[in-house]
């Protein structure tokens, strides 16, 4: 799966580079640079890489973020944002009774700060290196829970974004990132004492996942070249 994702990332990057080179040669394409204030939002699919249980039975549905960023000096931005991630435990992989589905879910949400640097490869193509750190709350639930469980912690995430800028306030980017958390999943997270065919060592490592997806950047005020 990870190899397939890198192949997709390579194809997207190659297409973006070709588009950037073509637009660079088009003199009528009036590209707008980023403004001092930049809104970013992305929608990515998370793929669990640690915790053997989650790697076996969890399906990452979405990891999405939204942030407001300000250019402190040229090409460097600081910002603050909100993150929401959703994972669902597969009833099929858990061999759950089809008459009484387990419906296990994990939601991670919280706020973060970030630091970004933009490198302009072409006038209309930029690469952003980004680092985020924040507080999160991991919330678990299932059909066996009378109330949701909660575990608070800290996460940090390096990201790499590839932007195609336009002649309007919008820009579009392909996003890669990796999320580290200091909290971990256990059967108690979804109100279970244990799961068949898994032992204690299968739950030992913290939440970690690789994210792949797309996003939109919005300059709050339309900048001048």
C-alpha positions as CSV (number, residue, x, y, z in Angstrom):
1,X,0.0,0.0,0.0
2,X,2.8,2.5,0.9
3,X,4.6,1.7,-2.3
4,X,1.5,2.4,-4.3
5,X,1.0,5.7,-2.5
6,X,4.6,6.7,-3.4
7,X,3.9,5.8,-7.0
8,X,0.8,8.0,-6.9
9,X,2.8,10.8,-5.3
10,X,5.5,10.5,-8.0
11,X,2.9,10.7,-10.8
12,X,1.2,13.7,-9.2
13,X,4.5,15.5,-8.7
14,X,5.5,14.8,-12.3
15,X,2.2,16.2,-13.6
16,X,2.5,19.2,-11.3
17,X,6.1,19.9,-12.6
18,X,4.9,19.6,-16.2
19,X,2.0,22.0,-15.6
20,X,4.3,24.4,-13.8
21,X,6.8,24.3,-16.7
22,X,4.1,24.9,-19.2
23,X,2.5,27.8,-17.3
24,X,6.0,29.3,-16.8
25,X,6.3,29.5,-20.6
26,X,2.9,31.1,-21.0
27,X,3.4,34.8,-20.7
28,X,-0.4,35.5,-20.4
29,X,-0.6,33.6,-17.1
30,X,-0.4,36.3,-14.4
31,X,0.4,34.3,-11.3
32,X,-0.4,35.8,-7.9
33,X,2.0,35.2,-5.0
34,X,0.9,34.3,-1.6
35,X,-0.3,37.2,0.6
36,X,0.8,37.9,4.2
37,X,-2.3,36.0,5.5
38,X,-2.9,32.6,4.1
39,X,-5.7,30.1,4.9
40,X,-4.8,26.4,4.3
41,X,-7.2,23.4,4.4
42,X,-6.5,19.9,3.4
43,X,-8.2,16.5,3.2
44,X,-6.0,13.5,3.4
45,X,-6.3,9.7,4.0
46,X,-4.4,8.4,7.0
47,X,-2.6,5.0,6.8
48,X,-1.7,3.5,10.2
49,X,2.0,2.5,10.4
50,X,2.4,1.5,14.1
51,X,0.4,-0.5,16.7
52,X,0.0,-3.9,15.1
53,X,-3.7,-4.2,16.0
54,X,-4.6,-0.9,14.2
55,X,-2.5,-1.9,11.2
56,X,-4.5,-5.1,10.9
57,X,-8.1,-3.9,11.5
58,X,-8.3,-0.1,11.4
59,X,-9.3,1.8,8.2
60,X,-8.3,5.5,8.1
61,X,-11.2,7.5,6.7
62,X,-10.0,11.1,6.8
63,X,-7.4,13.4,8.4
64,X,-8.4,17.0,7.7
65,X,-7.1,20.3,8.8
66,X,-7.7,24.0,8.6
67,X,-5.3,26.8,9.6
68,X,-4.7,30.5,9.4
69,X,-1.1,31.5,8.7
70,X,0.9,34.8,8.8
71,X,4.2,35.6,7.0
72,X,6.6,36.7,9.7
73,X,9.4,37.2,7.2
74,X,9.6,36.4,3.5
75,X,8.8,32.8,2.8
76,X,8.4,31.9,6.5
77,X,4.9,31.6,7.9
78,X,3.6,30.8,11.4
79,X,0.0,29.7,12.0
80,X,-2.6,28.0,14.2
81,X,-5.2,25.5,13.2
82,X,-7.6,22.7,14.0
83,X,-7.2,19.0,13.1
84,X,-9.8,16.2,12.9
85,X,-9.0,12.5,12.1
86,X,-11.3,9.5,11.9
87,X,-10.5,5.8,12.0
88,X,-13.0,2.9,11.8
89,X,-12.3,-0.6,13.0
90,X,-13.3,-3.1,10.3
91,X,-16.1,-5.5,11.5
92,X,-15.1,-7.9,8.8
93,X,-11.4,-8.0,9.9
94,X,-12.5,-8.4,13.5
95,X,-14.8,-11.3,12.5
96,X,-17.7,-9.4,14.2
97,X,-21.0,-11.1,14.5
98,X,-23.0,-9.7,11.5
99,X,-26.1,-9.6,13.7
100,X,-24.4,-7.4,16.2
101,X,-21.8,-5.2,14.6
102,X,-19.0,-3.9,16.9
103,X,-18.8,-0.5,15.2
104,X,-15.5,0.6,16.8
105,X,-14.3,4.1,16.0
106,X,-11.5,6.4,17.0
107,X,-11.6,10.2,16.5
108,X,-8.6,12.4,17.0
109,X,-9.2,16.2,17.2
110,X,-7.3,19.2,18.6
111,X,-5.5,22.4,17.9
112,X,-2.0,23.0,16.8
113,X,0.6,25.6,15.9
114,X,2.8,25.3,12.8
115,X,5.9,26.8,11.1
116,X,6.2,26.7,7.3
117,X,8.8,27.6,4.7
118,X,7.9,28.1,1.0
119,X,10.4,27.5,-1.7
120,X,9.4,28.9,-5.1
121,X,10.6,26.4,-7.7
122,X,8.8,28.3,-10.5
123,X,6.6,31.4,-10.5
124,X,3.5,29.3,-10.2
125,X,4.9,26.2,-8.4
126,X,6.1,26.2,-4.8
127,X,7.1,23.6,-2.3
128,X,6.2,24.0,1.4
129,X,8.0,22.3,4.3
130,X,5.9,22.4,7.4
131,X,6.1,21.3,11.0
132,X,3.1,21.1,13.3
133,X,2.8,20.5,17.1
134,X,-0.4,20.5,19.1
135,X,-2.7,19.1,21.7
136,X,-5.2,16.3,20.8
137,X,-8.0,14.3,22.3
138,X,-8.4,10.7,21.1
139,X,-12.0,9.6,21.5
140,X,-13.1,6.0,21.3
141,X,-16.5,4.5,20.9
142,X,-18.2,1.2,20.0
143,X,-21.5,-0.6,20.3
144,X,-20.3,-1.9,23.7
145,X,-19.6,1.6,25.1
146,X,-22.1,3.2,27.4
147,X,-20.1,6.4,27.0
148,X,-17.2,7.5,24.9
149,X,-13.6,7.1,26.1
150,X,-11.1,9.9,26.0
151,X,-7.3,10.2,26.1
152,X,-5.6,13.6,25.9
153,X,-2.0,13.9,24.5
154,X,0.4,15.7,22.2
155,X,1.0,15.2,18.5
156,X,3.6,16.5,16.1
157,X,3.7,16.2,12.3
158,X,6.2,17.1,9.5
159,X,4.5,17.7,6.2
160,X,5.5,18.4,2.6
161,X,3.1,20.2,0.3
162,X,3.4,20.9,-3.5
163,X,1.5,24.0,-4.6
164,X,0.2,25.1,-8.0
165,X,-0.6,28.8,-7.8
166,X,-3.1,30.5,-10.0
167,X,-4.0,34.1,-11.1
168,X,-6.6,34.2,-8.4
169,X,-6.5,34.0,-4.6
170,X,-6.7,30.2,-4.7
171,X,-3.8,27.7,-4.9
172,X,-4.0,24.0,-4.9
173,X,-1.6,21.5,-3.4
174,X,-0.7,17.8,-3.1
175,X,0.1,16.9,0.5
176,X,2.3,14.3,2.2
177,X,2.7,14.1,6.0
178,X,3.4,11.9,9.0
179,X,1.7,12.1,12.3
180,X,3.2,11.1,15.7
181,X,1.2,11.0,18.9
182,X,2.2,10.2,22.5
183,X,-1.0,8.3,23.2
184,X,-1.9,4.8,22.1
185,X,-4.8,2.5,21.3
186,X,-5.8,-0.3,23.7
187,X,-8.9,-2.5,23.8
188,X,-10.2,-0.3,26.6
189,X,-10.3,2.6,24.1
190,X,-13.3,1.0,22.6
191,X,-14.6,-0.6,25.8
192,X,-13.2,-4.1,25.4
193,X,-10.9,-6.1,27.6
194,X,-9.2,-7.9,24.7
195,X,-9.6,-9.0,21.1
196,X,-9.3,-12.6,19.8
197,X,-6.0,-13.4,18.1
198,X,-4.2,-10.4,19.6
199,X,-2.0,-10.1,22.7
200,X,-0.8,-7.2,24.8
201,X,2.3,-6.5,22.7
202,X,0.0,-5.7,19.7
203,X,-1.2,-2.5,21.4
204,X,2.1,-1.2,22.7
205,X,3.1,1.5,20.2
206,X,1.6,4.9,20.0
207,X,-0.7,6.3,17.2
208,X,1.3,7.0,14.1
209,X,0.1,7.4,10.5
210,X,1.1,8.5,7.1
211,X,-1.2,11.0,5.4
212,X,-1.8,11.5,1.7
213,X,-4.2,14.0,0.1
214,X,-4.9,17.4,-1.4
215,X,-5.6,20.9,-0.1
216,X,-6.4,24.4,-1.0
217,X,-4.6,27.6,-0.1
218,X,-6.5,30.9,0.0
219,X,-4.8,34.4,0.2
220,X,-7.1,36.5,2.3
221,X,-6.3,39.7,0.4
222,X,-5.5,39.4,-3.3
223,X,-1.8,40.1,-3.6
224,X,0.1,42.1,-6.2
225,X,3.0,40.6,-8.1
